Amino acid sequence: MTLLISIIAAVISTFVWYRGMPENKYRTGILCWMFWGASIMWFTDAIYEYSELGALYFSPALEDMINDIFLGLSVVALGLVIWIVRLLILDPKGVIKGILSKKDEERGTVTTGENEEV
């Protein structure tokens, strides 16, 4: 299930990245790399687990499937959190910079690039 969830997330993020490719203002390429990397990791894990279990690999217990679903969703959530934090740091639309400069103007101090008050 972790492999399936990460592949679905990778395909969706790749589609979103490809649709917004010319502008790339939301930097969704990092999502593609994270989710495809997770998919490769889970695929490698599946190969090793299949080599140990054989045909039993294809009939997991319900509890194992539920744990795998939670793990897969946690990986997707962590990837999205990393992407959002990176997006906020890069601030491609200048929203955070605008909010911070607006607060500086409200306080009556406008700073220049060299930290001098004007």
Backbone torsions as a table, in degrees:
resi	resn	phi	psi	omega
1	MET	NA	-35.8	179.1
2	THR	-63.5	-39.7	178.0
3	LEU	-63.4	-45.6	-179.4
4	LEU	-62.9	-44.5	-179.5
5	ILE	-65.2	-41.8	-179.5
6	SER	-70.1	-33.8	176.6
7	ILE	-68.2	-41.3	177.2
8	ILE	-61.4	-44.0	177.9
9	ALA	-63.7	-38.7	179.4
10	ALA	-65.8	-42.2	-180.0
11	VAL	-66.3	-43.6	179.4
12	ILE	-63.8	-45.0	-179.6
13	SER	-67.1	-34.7	176.7
14	THR	-66.3	-40.7	177.5
15	PHE	-62.5	-45.5	179.1
16	VAL	-63.4	-42.5	178.6
17	TRP	-62.1	-44.3	-177.2
18	TYR	-68.4	-36.7	178.6
19	ARG	-66.6	-36.2	-179.0
20	GLY	-99.6	22.4	-171.5
21	MET	-59.8	-46.8	-175.1
22	PRO	-58.8	-42.5	-178.9
23	GLU	-82.9	-46.9	-177.7
24	ASN	52.7	38.7	-175.0
25	LYS	-75.1	-20.5	179.8
26	TYR	-99.7	4.0	174.9
27	ARG	52.2	49.4	-178.1
28	THR	-78.4	-6.1	177.2
29	GLY	-60.6	-34.1	178.7
30	ILE	-64.3	-33.7	176.1
31	LEU	-64.4	-41.6	178.6
32	CYS	-59.0	-47.7	-179.4
33	TRP	-62.4	-43.1	-178.8
34	MET	-65.6	-46.1	-176.2
35	PHE	-73.1	-36.8	176.0
36	TRP	-69.0	-35.5	175.4
37	GLY	-64.0	-42.2	176.7
38	ALA	-64.0	-37.6	178.8
39	SER	-64.2	-41.8	177.3
40	ILE	-64.3	-40.0	178.7
41	MET	-62.5	-47.2	-179.4
42	TRP	-68.1	-31.9	177.3
43	PHE	-66.4	-42.2	177.2
44	THR	-63.2	-41.5	176.9
45	ASP	-61.4	-41.3	179.8
46	ALA	-64.6	-38.3	178.8
47	ILE	-63.4	-46.6	179.4
48	TYR	-66.0	-39.2	179.0
49	GLU	-67.3	-38.2	177.3
50	TYR	-65.5	-37.1	179.2
51	SER	-65.5	-27.9	177.8
52	GLU	-83.7	-42.9	-172.9
53	LEU	-93.7	-26.4	-176.8
54	GLY	70.7	-133.0	-176.4
55	ALA	-67.3	-21.5	178.6
56	LEU	-66.6	-17.7	178.7
57	TYR	-59.6	-32.5	-175.6
58	PHE	-87.5	3.7	176.4
59	SER	-132.3	70.4	-178.7
60	PRO	-75.9	158.7	176.2
61	ALA	-72.7	155.9	-178.9
62	LEU	-59.8	-40.6	179.7
63	GLU	-62.4	-40.0	177.9
64	ASP	-65.6	-38.3	179.0
65	MET	-66.3	-40.9	178.9
66	ILE	-64.3	-42.9	177.0
67	ASN	-61.4	-41.2	178.5
68	ASP	-65.3	-37.3	177.5
69	ILE	-63.7	-46.0	178.5
70	PHE	-63.5	-39.3	178.5
71	LEU	-65.7	-43.4	178.5
72	GLY	-63.5	-43.1	178.1
73	LEU	-67.2	-34.2	176.8
74	SER	-66.2	-39.0	178.3
75	VAL	-64.8	-43.4	178.4
76	VAL	-64.3	-42.9	179.1
77	ALA	-63.5	-42.6	178.7
78	LEU	-63.9	-40.9	176.6
79	GLY	-61.5	-41.3	178.0
80	LEU	-66.9	-37.5	177.7
81	VAL	-64.6	-44.3	178.0
82	ILE	-60.6	-42.4	179.8
83	TRP	-64.7	-42.4	-179.3
84	ILE	-65.6	-43.0	178.2
85	VAL	-61.9	-43.9	178.4
86	ARG	-63.5	-40.3	179.1
87	LEU	-63.9	-41.7	178.6
88	LEU	-67.1	-35.5	178.3
89	ILE	-69.2	-44.3	179.8
90	LEU	-71.5	-34.3	178.1
91	ASP	47.9	65.6	-174.8
92	PRO	-64.5	-27.9	-179.9
93	LYS	-93.8	-5.0	178.5
94	GLY	74.1	21.0	-177.5
95	VAL	-67.3	-49.2	-177.9
96	ILE	-66.9	-39.7	177.4
97	LYS	-61.8	-40.1	177.9
98	GLY	-65.2	-40.6	178.9
99	ILE	-65.3	-43.4	-179.4
100	LEU	-66.6	-39.8	179.3
101	SER	-70.7	-31.7	177.0
102	LYS	-66.4	-39.9	177.8
103	LYS	-66.1	-36.5	177.0
104	ASP	-64.2	-39.9	179.8
105	GLU	-67.0	-37.6	179.2
106	GLU	-65.7	-33.2	178.1
107	ARG	-77.8	-13.0	178.7
108	GLY	92.1	5.6	177.2
109	THR	-118.7	128.4	176.1
110	VAL	-116.3	124.5	-178.6
111	THR	-99.8	144.7	175.6
112	THR	-93.9	-177.4	-178.3
113	GLY	-64.8	-19.1	-177.1
114	GLU	-104.2	20.9	178.7
115	ASN	58.8	34.0	174.6
116	GLU	-102.2	137.6	179.1
117	GLU	-82.2	139.7	179.8
118	VAL	-107.6	NA	NA
